[in-house]
Amino acid sequence: QVQLVESGGGLVQAGGSLRLSCAASVRTFSNYAMGWFRQAPGKEREFVAAISWSGGSTDYAESVKGRFTISRDSAKNTVYLQMSSLKPEDTAVYYCALDWRRWRDYSTSRAEYDYWGQGTQVTVSS
């Protein structure tokens, strides 16, 4: 089965940076689109960023455009989320997700993702 393990979360001051990693235990990782989502207390899980199976296409939520960058390293079976200029409203549990349909571009809908990590907490203090 597919396992996704996030790391890199923590406490950071506003304006700071963090890089999240998500390691996937799956063969042919490069066949699958990946996404990052987040969930703040009392709120629904929301889309943050996505990357196509090839890495050639990416998309971002409006709230993080210009501040976050998603990337992938197929040699390491890992997807990253580089977060800069962090704001207190970025505080949430961040989840990575994998779309099991091969060679798809990407999706911004959580319903399209089949496997999820356990999440990593990001807290931004003001």
Backbone as a printed PyTorch tensor [residue, N CA C, xyz], in Angstrom:
tensor([[[  0.8210,  -1.1860,   0.0000],
         [  0.0000,   0.0000,   0.0000],
         [  0.8650,   1.2500,   0.0000]],

        [[  0.2720,   2.3640,  -0.3420],
         [  0.9840,   3.6240,  -0.4070],
         [  1.0500,   4.2530,   0.9830]],

        [[  2.2320,   4.6990,   1.3490],
         [  2.3960,   5.4630,   2.5920],
         [  3.0140,   6.8040,   2.2770]],

        [[  2.4750,   7.8410,   2.8920],
         [  2.9960,   9.1900,   2.7460],
         [  3.3720,   9.7070,   4.1230]],

        [[  4.5800,  10.2040,   4.2630],
         [  5.0540,  10.6770,   5.5610],
         [  5.5720,  12.1020,   5.4190]],

        [[  4.8700,  13.0360,   6.0820],
         [  5.2780,  14.4420,   6.0480],
         [  6.2710,  14.7400,   7.1590]],

        [[  7.0910,  15.7400,   6.9230],
         [  8.0160,  16.2330,   7.9420],
         [  8.3350,  17.6890,   7.6410]],

        [[  8.9590,  18.3430,   8.6200],
         [  9.4060,  19.7060,   8.3990],
         [  8.5570,  20.7850,   9.0380]],

        [[  7.4420,  20.4000,   9.6440],
         [  6.6200,  21.4000,  10.3100],
         [  7.2830,  21.9180,  11.5780]],

        [[  6.6780,  22.9490,  12.1570],
         [  7.2180,  23.5060,  13.3910],
         [  6.6450,  24.8630,  13.6800]],

        [[  7.2950,  25.5440,  14.6280],
         [  6.9000,  26.8830,  15.0410],
         [  7.8440,  27.8930,  14.4130]],

        [[  7.2770,  28.9120,  13.7970],
         [  8.0970,  29.9340,  13.1370],
         [  7.4270,  31.2920,  13.3370]],

        [[  8.2360,  32.3400,  13.3440],
         [  7.6760,  33.6810,  13.4600],
         [  7.1340,  34.1550,  12.1190]],

        [[  6.2110,  35.0570,  12.1770],
         [  5.6750,  35.6490,  10.9530],
         [  6.8180,  36.2380,  10.1260]],

        [[  6.7370,  35.9920,   8.8160],
         [  7.7950,  36.4300,   7.9180],
         [  8.8650,  35.3810,   7.6830]],

        [[  8.8380,  34.3310,   8.4630],
         [  9.8280,  33.2750,   8.3500],
         [  9.5010,  32.2670,   7.2680]],

        [[ 10.3350,  31.2240,   7.2000],
         [ 10.2040,  30.2050,   6.1690],
         [ 10.2820,  28.8120,   6.7750]],

        [[  9.6540,  27.8770,   6.0830],
         [  9.7460,  26.4630,   6.4090],
         [  9.6970,  25.6750,   5.1180]],

        [[ 10.3000,  24.4950,   5.1170],
         [ 10.1630,  23.5950,   3.9910],
         [  9.5910,  22.2760,   4.4830]],

        [[  8.4440,  21.9250,   3.9480],
         [  7.8220,  20.6470,   4.2620],
         [  8.2560,  19.6060,   3.2400]],

        [[  8.3980,  18.3840,   3.7060],
         [  8.7300,  17.2630,   2.8340],
         [  7.6750,  16.1820,   2.9980]],

        [[  7.4610,  15.4370,   1.9400],
         [  6.5300,  14.3040,   1.9860],
         [  7.1840,  13.1580,   1.2300]],

        [[  7.5520,  12.1210,   1.9650],
         [  8.1790,  10.9530,   1.3660],
         [  7.1250,   9.8970,   1.0730]],

        [[  7.1450,   9.4000,  -0.1430],
         [  6.1350,   8.4310,  -0.5800],
         [  6.7510,   7.0540,  -0.7720]],

        [[  6.1150,   6.0590,  -0.1700],
         [  6.5600,   4.6770,  -0.3790],
         [  5.6720,   4.0780,  -1.4580]],

        [[  6.0340,   4.3230,  -2.6910],
         [  5.2570,   3.8480,  -3.8270],
         [  6.1890,   3.6460,  -5.0030]],

        [[  5.9390,   2.5770,  -5.7440],
         [  6.7290,   2.3730,  -6.9530],
         [  6.2810,   3.3700,  -7.9990]],

        [[  7.1710,   3.7290,  -8.8660],
         [  6.8780,   4.6710,  -9.9560],
         [  6.2060,   5.9370,  -9.4420]],

        [[  6.8080,   6.5250,  -8.4370],
         [  6.3040,   7.7790,  -7.8490],
         [  6.0850,   8.8260,  -8.9340]],

        [[  6.9150,   8.8270,  -9.9360],
         [  6.8490,   9.8570, -10.9720],
         [  5.6010,   9.7450, -11.8360]],

        [[  4.7940,   8.6910, -11.6610],
         [  3.5580,   8.5520, -12.4370],
         [  2.3930,   9.3490, -11.8750]],

        [[  2.5380,   9.8570, -10.6500],
         [  1.3770,  10.3600,  -9.9180],
         [  1.4740,  11.8290,  -9.5530]],

        [[  0.3440,  12.5360,  -9.7660],
         [  0.2440,  13.9080,  -9.3030],
         [  0.1840,  13.9380,  -7.7750]],

        [[  0.6880,  15.0290,  -7.2110],
         [  0.7270,  15.1830,  -5.7620],
         [  0.1420,  16.5350,  -5.3620]],

        [[ -0.3920,  16.5830,  -4.1580],
         [ -0.9430,  17.8420,  -3.6740],
         [ -0.6290,  18.0730,  -2.2120]],

        [[ -0.7190,  19.3370,  -1.8170],
         [ -0.6370,  19.7350,  -0.4190],
         [ -1.9580,  20.4110,  -0.0430]],

        [[ -2.4580,  20.0450,   1.1210],
         [ -3.6670,  20.6400,   1.6700],
         [ -3.3830,  21.0400,   3.1120]],

        [[ -4.2450,  21.8700,   3.6850],
         [ -4.0780,  22.2400,   5.0800],
         [ -5.4280,  22.3510,   5.7630]],

        [[ -5.4010,  22.1720,   7.0810],
         [ -6.6300,  22.2730,   7.8600],
         [ -6.3380,  22.9920,   9.1620]],

        [[ -6.9890,  24.1330,   9.3210],
         [ -6.8850,  24.9090,  10.5510],
         [ -7.9980,  24.4760,  11.5060]],

        [[ -7.8260,  24.7030,  12.8080],
         [ -8.8630,  24.3060,  13.7800],
         [-10.2130,  24.9030,  13.4300]],

        [[-11.2290,  24.0620,  13.3980],
         [-12.5790,  24.5270,  13.1360],
         [-12.8840,  24.8130,  11.6830]],

        [[-11.9360,  24.5180,  10.8040],
         [-12.1430,  24.7950,   9.3760],
         [-12.0130,  23.5220,   8.5570]],

        [[-12.5230,  23.5810,   7.3430],
         [-12.3990,  22.4310,   6.4470],
         [-10.9850,  22.3720,   5.8610]],

        [[-10.6340,  21.1700,   5.4380],
         [ -9.3470,  21.0050,   4.7770],
         [ -9.3880,  21.7210,   3.4330]],

        [[ -8.3530,  22.5060,   3.1370],
         [ -8.3600,  23.3020,   1.9220],
         [ -7.1120,  23.0470,   1.0790]],

        [[ -7.2830,  23.2680,  -0.2060],
         [ -6.1980,  23.1090,  -1.1580],
         [ -5.1380,  24.1770,  -0.9410]],

        [[ -3.8650,  23.7630,  -1.0680],
         [ -2.7470,  24.6960,  -0.9660],
         [ -1.9630,  24.7380,  -2.2790]],

        [[ -1.5230,  23.5510,  -2.7380],
         [ -0.6870,  23.5020,  -3.9390],
         [ -0.7530,  22.1070,  -4.5310]],

        [[ -0.4820,  22.0120,  -5.8350],
         [ -0.4630,  20.7200,  -6.5130],
         [  0.5780,  20.7310,  -7.6060]],

        [[  1.0580,  19.5370,  -7.9440],
         [  2.0630,  19.3980,  -8.9850],
         [  1.7300,  18.1690,  -9.8210]],

        [[  1.9070,  18.2970, -11.1230],
         [  1.5780,  17.2030, -12.0220],
         [  2.5630,  16.0470, -11.8750]],

        [[  2.2060,  14.9210, -12.5000],
         [  3.0600,  13.7390, -12.4120],
         [  4.4530,  14.0060, -12.9610]],

        [[  4.5520,  14.8600, -13.9660],
         [  5.8360,  15.1430, -14.5960],
         [  6.5870,  16.2690, -13.8890]],

        [[  5.8740,  17.0020, -13.0460],
         [  6.4730,  18.1790, -12.4240],
         [  6.4040,  19.4140, -13.3040]],

        [[  5.8360,  19.2710, -14.4890],
         [  5.8110,  20.3820, -15.4260],
         [  4.7170,  21.3910, -15.1900]],

        [[  3.7120,  21.0160, -14.3920],
         [  2.5940,  21.9150, -14.1140],
         [  2.3700,  22.0050, -12.6150]],

        [[  2.0910,  23.2110, -12.1720],
         [  1.7930,  23.4300, -10.7570],
         [  0.6160,  24.3910, -10.6270]],

        [[ -0.0130,  24.3730,  -9.4670],
         [ -1.0900,  25.3040,  -9.1880],
         [ -1.0860,  25.6140,  -7.7020]],

        [[ -1.6020,  26.7870,  -7.3610],
         [ -1.5730,  27.2480,  -5.9800],
         [ -2.8880,  27.9100,  -5.6130]],

        [[ -3.2240,  27.8210,  -4.3500],
         [ -4.3350,  28.6150,  -3.8400],
         [ -3.9360,  30.0860,  -3.9040]],

        [[ -4.9310,  30.9380,  -4.1150],
         [ -4.6440,  32.3760,  -4.2270],
         [ -3.9430,  32.9060,  -2.9810]],

        [[ -4.2950,  32.3620,  -1.8390],
         [ -3.7630,  32.8660,  -0.5750],
         [ -2.2670,  32.6000,  -0.3950]],

        [[ -1.6980,  31.6840,  -1.1910],
         [ -0.2850,  31.3500,  -1.0190],
         [  0.5560,  31.6470,  -2.2590]],

        [[ -0.0840,  32.0890,  -3.3260],
         [  0.6570,  32.3760,  -4.5630],
         [  1.7400,  33.4160,  -4.3050]],

        [[  2.9130,  33.1360,  -4.8490],
         [  4.0260,  34.0560,  -4.6720],
         [  4.7970,  33.8390,  -3.3850]],

        [[  4.2590,  33.0170,  -2.4810],
         [  4.9380,  32.7610,  -1.2010],
         [  5.3410,  31.2960,  -1.0470]],

        [[  4.5510,  30.3870,  -1.6230],
         [  4.8210,  28.9560,  -1.5000],
         [  5.2430,  28.3990,  -2.8570]],

        [[  6.0970,  27.3710,  -2.8180],
         [  6.5250,  26.6930,  -4.0340],
         [  6.4900,  25.1900,  -3.8140]],

        [[  5.7990,  24.4960,  -4.7100],
         [  5.7600,  23.0370,  -4.6590],
         [  6.7500,  22.4840,  -5.6810]],

        [[  7.4150,  21.4040,  -5.2970],
         [  8.3570,  20.7650,  -6.2130],
         [  8.4200,  19.2800,  -5.8810]],

        [[  9.0380,  18.5180,  -6.7710],
         [  9.1540,  17.0820,  -6.5200],
         [ 10.5030,  16.5810,  -6.9930]],

        [[ 10.9890,  15.5400,  -6.3180],
         [ 12.2380,  14.8810,  -6.6690],
         [ 11.9120,  13.4030,  -6.8200]],

        [[ 11.8020,  12.9530,  -8.0480],
         [ 11.3930,  11.5660,  -8.2790],
         [ 12.4730,  10.5760,  -7.8610]],

        [[ 13.7160,  11.0130,  -7.8610],
         [ 14.7970,  10.1250,  -7.4260],
         [ 14.6790,   9.8160,  -5.9340]],

        [[ 14.0560,  10.7360,  -5.1990],
         [ 13.9060,  10.5520,  -3.7540],
         [ 12.4710,  10.2230,  -3.3660]],

        [[ 11.5910,  10.0860,  -4.3510],
         [ 10.1690,   9.8280,  -4.0560],
         [  9.6080,  10.8460,  -3.0610]],

        [[  9.9400,  12.0870,  -3.2740],
         [  9.5890,  13.1250,  -2.3030],
         [  9.0030,  14.3490,  -2.9930]],

        [[  7.9830,  14.9160,  -2.3710],
         [  7.4390,  16.1940,  -2.8100],
         [  7.6730,  17.2060,  -1.6930]],

        [[  7.9450,  18.4380,  -2.0810],
         [  8.2860,  19.4860,  -1.1260],
         [  7.2950,  20.6450,  -1.2170]],

        [[  7.1970,  21.3650,  -0.1210],
         [  6.4600,  22.6220,  -0.1110],
         [  7.3380,  23.6470,   0.5960]],

        [[  7.9280,  24.5310,  -0.1880],
         [  8.7270,  25.6160,   0.3630],
         [  7.8000,  26.7820,   0.6860]],

        [[  7.7890,  27.1790,   1.9560],
         [  6.8840,  28.2320,   2.4050],
         [  7.7070,  29.4160,   2.8920]],

        [[  7.4310,  30.5860,   2.3380],
         [  8.1430,  31.8020,   2.7110],
         [  7.1480,  32.8780,   3.0840]],

        [[  7.6450,  33.9190,   3.7130],
         [  6.7950,  35.0500,   4.1430],
         [  5.5520,  34.5380,   4.8700]],

        [[  5.7780,  33.6550,   5.7850],
         [  4.6590,  33.0180,   6.4710],
         [  3.8730,  34.0110,   7.3160]],

        [[  2.5660,  33.7610,   7.3880],
         [  1.6440,  34.6190,   8.1200],
         [  0.9360,  33.7820,   9.1930]],

        [[  0.4490,  34.4170,  10.2390],
         [ -0.2850,  33.6620,  11.2640],
         [ -1.4480,  32.8590,  10.6870]],

        [[ -2.0770,  33.3610,   9.6330],
         [ -3.2010,  32.6410,   9.0220],
         [ -2.7690,  31.3960,   8.2490]],

        [[ -1.4710,  31.1760,   8.1180],
         [ -0.9810,  29.9250,   7.5160],
         [ -0.9180,  28.7980,   8.5460]],

        [[ -1.1710,  29.1180,   9.8020],
         [ -1.1520,  28.0950,  10.8490],
         [ -2.2040,  27.0300,  10.5770]],

        [[ -1.7560,  25.7750,  10.5220],
         [ -2.6490,  24.6580,  10.2110],
         [ -1.8510,  23.3580,  10.2720]],

        [[ -2.5690,  22.2620,  10.1790],
         [ -1.9340,  20.9750,   9.9170],
         [ -1.8590,  20.8100,   8.3990]],

        [[ -0.6810,  20.5190,   7.8940],
         [ -0.4680,  20.3880,   6.4610],
         [ -0.3760,  18.9090,   6.0900]],

        [[ -1.1130,  18.5500,   5.0340],
         [ -1.1750,  17.1640,   4.5720],
         [ -0.7160,  17.0770,   3.1200]],

        [[  0.0470,  16.0470,   2.8160],
         [  0.3070,  15.7700,   1.4110],
         [ -0.6270,  14.6450,   0.9660]],

        [[ -0.8530,  14.6020,  -0.3310],
         [ -1.7990,  13.6400,  -0.8860],
         [ -1.3420,  13.1930,  -2.2620]],

        [[ -1.7290,  11.9780,  -2.6190],
         [ -1.3400,  11.3820,  -3.8960],
         [ -2.5820,  10.9900,  -4.6850]],

        [[ -2.5950,  11.3380,  -5.9610],
         [ -3.6770,  10.9720,  -6.8850],
         [ -3.2770,   9.6860,  -7.5830]],

        [[ -4.0260,   8.6160,  -7.3450],
         [ -3.6460,   7.2870,  -7.7920],
         [ -3.8600,   7.0790,  -9.2930]],

        [[ -4.5250,   8.0090,  -9.9630],
         [ -4.7130,   7.8730, -11.4020],
         [ -3.4340,   8.3370, -12.0940]],

        [[ -2.8060,   7.4730, -12.8120],
         [ -1.4970,   7.7550, -13.3860],
         [ -1.5510,   8.8100, -14.4850]],

        [[ -0.5020,   9.5970, -14.5050],
         [ -0.2380,  10.5630, -15.5710],
         [ -1.2940,  11.6530, -15.6810]],

        [[ -1.9210,  11.9780, -14.6190],
         [ -2.8450,  13.1110, -14.6000],
         [ -2.0530,  14.3840, -14.3360]],

        [[ -2.5830,  15.4750, -14.8100],
         [ -1.9120,  16.7410, -14.5420],
         [ -1.9070,  17.0000, -13.0430]],

        [[ -2.9730,  17.4650, -12.5020],
         [ -3.1240,  17.6490, -11.0620],
         [ -4.5730,  18.0200, -10.7970]],

        [[ -4.9460,  18.0040,  -9.5400],
         [ -6.2920,  18.4440,  -9.1660],
         [ -6.2010,  19.3340,  -7.9360]],

        [[ -7.1200,  20.2630,  -7.8390],
         [ -7.2020,  21.1140,  -6.6550],
         [ -8.2740,  20.6290,  -5.6900]],

        [[ -8.9450,  19.5390,  -6.0620],
         [-10.0360,  19.0060,  -5.2410],
         [ -9.5370,  17.8560,  -4.3800]],

        [[ -9.8010,  17.9340,  -3.0890],
         [ -9.3400,  16.8660,  -2.1970],
         [-10.0100,  15.5400,  -2.5200]],

        [[-11.1930,  15.5780,  -3.1400],
         [-11.9070,  14.3430,  -3.4890],
         [-11.1620,  13.5270,  -4.5350]],

        [[-10.2520,  14.1530,  -5.2600],
         [ -9.5290,  13.4680,  -6.3330],
         [ -8.3060,  12.7210,  -5.8270]],

        [[ -7.9650,  12.9100,  -4.5740],
         [ -6.7610,  12.2960,  -4.0270],
         [ -7.1190,  11.0500,  -3.2360]],

        [[ -6.3010,  10.0230,  -3.4070],
         [ -6.6240,   8.7080,  -2.8640],
         [ -5.8520,   8.3570,  -1.5980]],

        [[ -4.6720,   8.9090,  -1.4540],
         [ -3.8460,   8.5840,  -0.2960],
         [ -3.3860,   9.8740,   0.3690]],

        [[ -3.3490,   9.8150,   1.7150],
         [ -3.0170,  10.9980,   2.5150],
         [ -1.9850,  10.6580,   3.5700]],

        [[ -1.1470,  11.6450,   3.8790],
         [ -0.2370,  11.4910,   4.9960],
         [ -0.9320,  11.8010,   6.3070]],

        [[ -0.1630,  11.7020,   7.3740],
         [ -0.7340,  11.9010,   8.7100],
         [ -0.7730,  13.3820,   9.1020]],

        [[ -0.0870,  14.2100,   8.3610],
         [ -0.0900,  15.6400,   8.6080],
         [  1.0840,  16.1010,   9.4500]],

        [[  1.4590,  17.3610,   9.2650],
         [  2.5150,  17.9740,  10.0730],
         [  2.0400,  19.3740,  10.4600]],

        [[  2.2360,  19.7220,  11.7190],
         [  1.7390,  20.9890,  12.2440],
         [  2.6710,  22.1340,  11.8830]],

        [[  2.0920,  23.1980,  11.3690],
         [  2.8150,  24.4500,  11.1230],
         [  2.1360,  25.5350,  11.9510]],

        [[  2.9010,  26.1810,  12.7980],
         [  2.3840,  27.2630,  13.6270],
         [  3.2020,  28.5120,  13.3720]],

        [[  2.5140,  29.5870,  12.9950],
         [  3.1720,  30.8570,  12.7110],
         [  2.7440,  31.8640,  13.7700]],

        [[  3.7020,  32.3490,  14.5140],
         [  3.4000,  33.3070,  15.5850],
         [  3.5400,  34.7410,  15.0710]],

        [[  2.7160,  35.6060,  15.6380],
         [  2.7370,  37.0070,  15.1820],
         [  3.7300,  37.8370,  15.9800]]])
